[in-house]
C-alpha cells in the first residue's frame, strides 16, 4: 500500500479496467489524475476517503454510472474534471455542499474549476450552484440538463468562463448574469432558451465571446451589443431576433 503517496498521475496511457476501491486507502493524496485513458465502470464510493485531495481529473475515459454522492466529502477539492465520459443521472444534491464555508466538514470550500461536460447528466442545474463563490470556470455543456438556468448563477462573482451549451435548458436568460463582472465567455447555444436578451448583459464590458445562437430568443437585438468593445466573437443566429446592431 502506497499510503504516503501524495501525487498519482497515470494519464495518457492505455490502462483499462476500473478504478479500484482500494484507491480510498491513499489518504495523503492531494492529486489524482487518471484522464485520457480507457477506464470504465463507475467511480468508486471510496473516493470519499481522499480527504486531502485538491485535484481530481478523470476526464476522457469510459466511466459510467452516476457521480458518487460521496464526492461532497472532499473538503479541499479545487479542481474536478469529469467531462467526456458516459456518466449518467442527475447532478447529486450533495453538490449543495460545494460552498465557501471553511469550517464545515464536507464543504468543497476552495473549488475554482468545475467541469462536468460531455456526459449524460439530466435534471436541472441545482440552485445551490450559487454557493460556489470561488468558481472561475463552470462547464456543463453537452449534457441533457433541462429546466431554467437558476438566478443563483449571478452569485458566482469570480466566474470567468460559463459554458452551458448543448443542453435542453428552457426559460429566459437570467438577468442576474449581469452581476458577473469578470465574465469573458458566455456560451448558451443549442438550448431552448426563450424571451429577450436581458439588458443586464450590457453591463458585462469584459465580454470577449458571446454565443446565444440556436435558441428561441425573441425581440430586438439590444443596442448595448454595440458597446461591448472587447467582443471578438458574437453569435446570435438561429433565433427569432430582429433589428440591426448599431
N, C-alpha and C positions, 0 to 999 in steps of 0.2 A: 504494500500500500504506500503510495507516494503522499503521505499525509502532510508533508512540509511543502508540497508544491504550491507555488504562488501563481504561476502563469502556465496555461496549457493552450497551445495553438497547433492544430493539426490540419489547417485549411489547405485547399488547393492540392489535395491528394486524391486517390481513388478508393478511399476507405468506404466500405459498405457496412450493412448491418444496422443495428440500432444503438442508441446512446445507452450504455449500461446503467442500471440503477445504482451501481457502486460508485458512480460519479459523486454521489452525495457524501462520500467519505472524505473528499478532498476539501476539508473545512477551511483551509487557508487560501484557497483560490481567489484571486482578485480578477483574473481574466480567463474566460473560456471561449475560445474561437474555434468553431467547427464548421465554418461556412464554406461554400463551393465544394461540396463533396457529394456523396451518393447515399447519405444516411437516410434511413426510412423508419417507419413506425412512429410512435408518439414520443413526445418529450417526457422523460420520467418525472414523476412527482417528487423524486428525491432531490431534484434541483433546489427545492426549498431549503435544504440543509446548507447551501453555499452562502451563508450569511455575509461573508466578506466580499462577495462578487461585486465588481464595479462594471465590468463589460461582459455582456453575453451576446455572442453573434452566432446564429445558427441558420443564416440565410442561405439560399441556393442549394437546398437539399430536396429530399422527397419526404419530408416529415409529414405525418398525417395526424389525425385526431384533433383534439381541441387544445387551446392554450391552457396549461395547467393552472388551476386556481392558486396553487402554492407559490406562483411567481410573485404574488403580492407580499411574500415574506422577505424578499431580498432588499433590505433597507438601505444598502449602499449603492444600488444599481444606478449608473448614469447613462449607460448605452444598452439598448435592447434592439437587436436586428433579428426578425423572424420572417422577413419578406422572401418571396419566390420559393414557397413550399406548397404543400397541399393541405395546409391546416384548415380545418372547418369549424363550424359552430359559431357562437357569438363571442364577442369580447367579454371575458368574465367580469362579473360585478366586482371582483376583487381589484379591478383597476381603480376602484374608488380609493384604494389605499396609496395610490401613486401621487402623493402630495408633499408639500414642503413643510412638514411638522417634524423637526428632527428628534423630538423626544419620544415619538410614537414608534413602538415596535411594529414592524411590518409596513412602514411607510417608505416608499421609494423617494425619499426627500430630495435627492440630488439629480433626478432624471432630467437630462437635457436633450435627448435624442430618442424618439420613439418611432420605429419603422415596422409596420405590420402589413406592408403592401404585398400584392400578388399572391393572395391566399383565397380562401373561400369563406371569409368571415361574413356572418349575417347579422341580423338585428340592426340596432341603431348605434350611433356614436353616443356613449354614455355622457350624461350631463356632468358627471364627476371629472371629465377631462379638464374642466376649468380649474381643478385643484393643482394641476401640474405647472406651477408658476415659473419654473426654471426651464421649461421646454424651449428649445430654439428650432427644432425640426420635428414636424409631425407629418408622417407619410402613411396614409391609409388607402392609397389608390389601388385599383384593380382588385376589389373585393365585391361583396354583394350587400354592402351596407345600405340600409333603407331609412325612411322617415326623414325628418328635417335635421339640418345642422344646428346643434344647440347654441343658444345665445351665449352660453358659458364659454364658448370658444374665444370670446372677447376678453377673457380674463388672462389669456396667455400673452402677457405683455412683452415677453422676451422672444416671442416667436419670429423667426426669420423666413422659414420656408413652410408653407402649408399646401399639401397636395392630397386632395380628396377625389380626384378624377376617377372615371370608370367605375362608378358605383350606381346605386339606384336611389340616390338622395332626392328628396322631394321638398316642397315648400319653398320659401323665399331665402335669399342670401341674407343672413342675419346682419342687422345694422351694427351690431357690436363689433364686427370686423374692423370698423373704423377706429377701435381702441388699440389696434396692433401697430404701434408706431414704428416698430423695427421690421415689419414685414416687407420683404423684397420680392417674394414669389408667391403667387396665389393661383393654383390650378384646380378648377372645379369642372372641367369639361367632361362630356359624356356622362351626364346625370339627367335628372328630370326636374331641375330647379325651375321655378316659375316666378312671376311677378317682376317688379322693377329692379334695376341695378341700384342699390341704395346709395343715396347721396353721400353717406359717411365714407364710402370707398374713396371719395375725392380727397379725404384728409390724409391719405397714406402716400405722402410725397416721396417715400423711399422705394416705391414700386419699381421693379425692373422688368418683371414678367407677369402678365395678367392674361389668363386664358379662361374665359367663361363660355367657350363655344359648345355647340351641340347640347343645348338645354331648351327650355321653353320660356325664356325670358322675354318680356314684352315692354312696350313703351318706347320712348325716345332714347337714343344713345345720349347719355348725360353730357352736358357741356364741360363738366370738370375733367373729362378724359383728356382734353387738350392741355390741361395744366399739369399733367403728370410728366414733368420734364425728364425724368430718368428712365422712362419706359423704353425698352428695346424690343419687347415682344407684346403685341396686343392682338388677341384672337377673340372675336365676338360672333363669328359666323355660325350658321345653322341655329339661329334663334328666331324670334318674331319681333326683332327690334326695328326701329325706323329712324329716319333723320340722318344727319351728317355730323361728322366730327369736325369742329371748327377750331 
